[in-house]
Amino acid sequence: MSAASANSRHVKVLIIGSGPAGYTAAIYTARAMLEPVLIAGMEQGGQLMITTDVENYPGYADPVQGPWMMEQMLKQASHVGAEIVNDLVTNVDLDVRPFRISTDSGTQWTADALIIATGAKAKWLGIETEHKFMGFGVSACATCDGFFYRNKDVIVVGGGNSAVEEALYLANLAKTVTVVHRRDTFRAERILQERLFAKENVRIVWDHEVLEYLGADPKPPMPASVNGVRLRNVKTGDISDMATDGVFVAIGHAPAVELFKGKLRLKPNGYLWTAPDSTATDVPGVFAAGDVTDDIYRQAVTAAGMGCMAALETEKYLAGHMPVAIAAE
């Protein structure tokens, strides 16, 4: 066997991504005897790896840790027969059948069907203390973590639809919501703005940006340790501190679609396009699940549901197409 063939493998189903969507797709395709291979990528587990208490995923009576939940999904996928590969996809060729996938290790994969579950990342402010407080008073998902801030004072950072929607959600839970925006007007839709302005427990701090998160160093399993933010007036340069129990950064999400630009249809906002009520992309045999295509809900449970959908659609697709064999010699 040549060196080239030794680094080449053909599979029926290749899954790219290792969050709830990818693992669920692996579980379902493995149980369908499709022998899937899941390439985990650099950040195995996705956004839940920086999530502490998970309280809104069905099946757990008590809150669980995000990294632990991802570890359990990985073990479940492996247990039912999925192969998990710790590698990074560097290129995909969707113009040939079977599809060709290159990885950082040098392995060349071919696959009869492809499930994309590369997820999305919340956009962060990029300030020095941010990483330290992620999951310890700083969040990028109000629907995930807002419940922990009932009757408390919170800050939302941003001025687009994401920020206003997060603030509206939090206004029904928190004691007060302060929206900090570096401009003097919102970019959000007018109807959302009007709803926000009508909330009595919401106030807006215009023309300010967050410079720093204030609080003690996080010491797991201690609770959130942020107790304030340092703000700068972008017009005057004045610095001030504001007390708060939690900060929600809501400046948007960036789907991991770099590998697929120019190869798959994208939505106007950059997420992967899928057919209505389906995970099928515009290339037959390629399916997308989870936050890489979901620009509305972005929840672990909806990502898992889409992973199930993608697996079932993949099984149906393969049943109607004879797999293309690749000679190993």
N, C-alpha and C positions, 0 to 999 in steps of 0.2 A: 504494500500500500504506500502510495506517495505521501510526502509531507503535506501536500495540498489537501489530499483526500482525508488525511488524518485530522485535519482541522476543519472539516466540512461535515455537517449533520443535516439530515432532513427530518422534519417532524410534520405531523398533521396540523397541529395548532401551536402557534407561538404567541405568548402573551407578553407584552412589554409593559412593565409597571407592577408595583408591589404594594399598593394600598388596598382598601376594601374592595374596590372594583376588580383589580387584578386577581387577588386571592379568591374572590367568589367565582370569577370566571374559571380559575384553575380548578376549584372544587367541583364545579358542575361539569366541565369538560372531562375531568379525570373520571368522574363517576359514569360518564357516557362512554368510557373506554377509548377516548381519543388521545390518550397519552400526551397531555400538554406539557410544554416546557415554558416556564415563566422566567424571564430575565428581569432580575430585581432592580437593576439600576444603582445609582450612587446613594440614593436616599431611601433605603428599604423601609417600607411602612408609611411613607408619605407624611402628610401634615399631622397625622395623629401621633407621630413620634415626638412632637413638641407640645402635645396636649397632656395635661395632668389628669384631672378627674373627668371621666366620661360618664354622664348620667342619663343621656338620652338615646342610647343604643339599646334596643329591645333585648331582653334575655338576662339582664344582670340586675338583681334586686338592690345591690349596693353599687356606688360609683366604682369604676375601675380605671386604671391608668391606661392612657392611650398606647404607650409602647408595649405594655403587657397584652393588650387586646390584639395588637398587630402580631405579636409573637404567637398567640393562640391561633390566629388565622393562618399563619405560615405553617404551623404544626399540623393543622387540620388539612390544609392543601396537600402537604407531604404525605400525611397518613392515608389519604384516599388515592394517592398515586401520581400526583403532579410532581414534576421535577423542577426544583428551584435552582436557578443558576445565578451566582453573584457575579454579574458582568454588566457592562454598559453598552447599549446599542449606539453605534456611531453612524450608521447609514442604513437606509432601506430603499430597495428598488421594487416599486409596485407596478412596473411596466411589463414584468415578465411573470410567467407562471411556471413553477411555483414562485412565490415571492422570495426575494433574496435579502438577507439581513446580515450586516457586518457588526462585529462587536469589538470592544477595546482589547480583548485578549487575543484577537486574531482569528477567532472562530468564524467561519462563514456558514450561516444557517440558511436553509430553504424551508418554506412552510406553505402548506396548502391553504391555510387560513390564518389571519392575523387579528389579534384583539389588542387594541391600543388602550392602555389604562395608565397613561403617564401623569395624569393629575394636573393640578395647578398649584401655584404658590401665591399666598397672599403677599401683596406688596407692603413692605415695611418702610419706616421712615429712614432707617439706616443710621440712626444715632448710636453713640458709643455704648450706652447702657441698655440698649434694646434687647439684645440677645440674652443678657443676664436675667431679664425679667419676663421673658416669654413664658407664659403659663403660670407666672407668679404675680398676677395683677395686670399683665399686658396681654391682650387677646386680639385676634383678627376675625372673630366670629361671635356675634351677639347671640345668635340662635343656639350656638353650642354652649356658651359660657354665661349668658345673661342671667340664668336662673340663680347663679351663685351670688348675684349682686342685688337681690331683692331688698328693697328699702335702704339702699346705700346710694352714695354719690358717685357717679361715673362720668368719664369724659369720652367723647367720640371725636376722633381726629379725621377731618376730611370735609369735602364740600360737594361731592357728586351724588349720584343716586345711591351708591353703596352706603355712604355716610348717613344720608338722611333716612334711608330705610332702617339702618341699624339703630339710629337714634329713636325712630318711631317705635321700634320693637322694644327697646330698653325703657322708653318712657312708661310703658305699662308694667314694668317690674321695679325699676329703680326709684329711689326717693327723688333724686334730681339727675338730670342729664345736661351736661354742658358740651356743646359742639364747638370745637376749636378749628377755625378755618383761616388759612393764610391770606385769603382774599376778602373783599368786602361784599361779595355776592356768591350765592351758590350756583353750581353748574347743574344741579339736579332739576328734574322736571318740575314745572310750576305747581302741579297738583300735589306733589310730594312736599314741596316747600310750604304750601298753605296748610297742609295737615300738621306739619311740624310746628309752624308758628302758632297754631291754635292750642298746642299743648302747654298747660300752665306750669308744668314742672321742667320745662326745657328752656335753656337760655343759650344764646349764641355769643361767642367771643370772636369778633371779626379781626382780621389783619394780624393774627398771631400764629406763631409756629412753635412746636415743641422742641426744645433744645436738649432736655434731659429728663429721665425718670428719676424720681426721688424715693428713697426707702432703704431699708436694711437689705443686706445680701440674702438672697433666697437660700433657705436651708431645708431641703425636703426631709420629712413630709410636712414641714411648716406651711401654713396657709399663705395666700398672696401677701407679698411684702411691700408692694408699691403703696406709698402714702401721699404722693403728690407729683407734680410735674413743674419743670422750669420752662417758662414761656418767654418769647421775645416778640415785641411789637415790630412787625416788619417795616413799618413806616417811620417810627421814632427810634427804634433800637432799644427801647426800655425793656429791662428784664424784670420778671415777676414770678413768684411761686404760687401755685394753686394746689390746695389740698384735694385729694380724691381717694376713693377706695379701689378704683380700677380704671384702666384706659383701654379703649377699643379703637384700634387703628383700622380705618375703613377707607383706604385709598385705592381699592380695586384688587383684582387678582390677575395673574399672568399664567395662562394655560401653557403647559409644556408641549408646544407644537413645532419646535424648531426643526425636528427631523422630517416633518411632513409638509412644510411650506412648499408650494409649487407642485406637490404630489397628491394632496387631498384637498377637497373643497373646505374652505373655512367660512365661518359666520363673519358678518361685518365686524364683530368685536374681537375676532381672532381665535375663538374657540373652534374646535373641529365640528363641521356640519354633519348631522345625521338625519336620515329620513324621518318624517313624522311618525311618532309611536314606534320607533325602531332604533337600534344601535348601528344600523348599516350606514357606512359612508358612501361616497359616490364611486368608490372602486369595489366591485363585487368581490366578496371574500374578505374584506377588511371591515372590522367593526370597532367602534369606539365606545367606551364606557367610563362613567365617573366624571370627575371634575375637568378632564380635558375637553369634554363636550358639554357638560352641565353648567350653564352660566346663570341658572335660576336658583336652585336649591343648595347645592354644594354641601351636602351632609353625608356623613359616613354611611348612614342607612340607605340613602338614595343611590349612593355610589355602588354599594353592595347589590342593590336591586338591579341596577343597570349591568353590573357584571354578570348576574344571572341571565338577564335578557340577552346579552352578547353571547354567552355560552350556548343558550338554546338556539339562537339564530345561527350560530356557527355550526352546530350539529345539523341543523336543517340544511344549511348551505352545502356541507360536505356530503350529506346523504344524496344530494342531487347532482354531485359532480364527482367523477372518478378522480381520485388523487393522482397527481403526476409523480411518477417514480423518478428518482435521480440515481444514476449509476454511481456507485461508490468507488469504482475502479478508476 
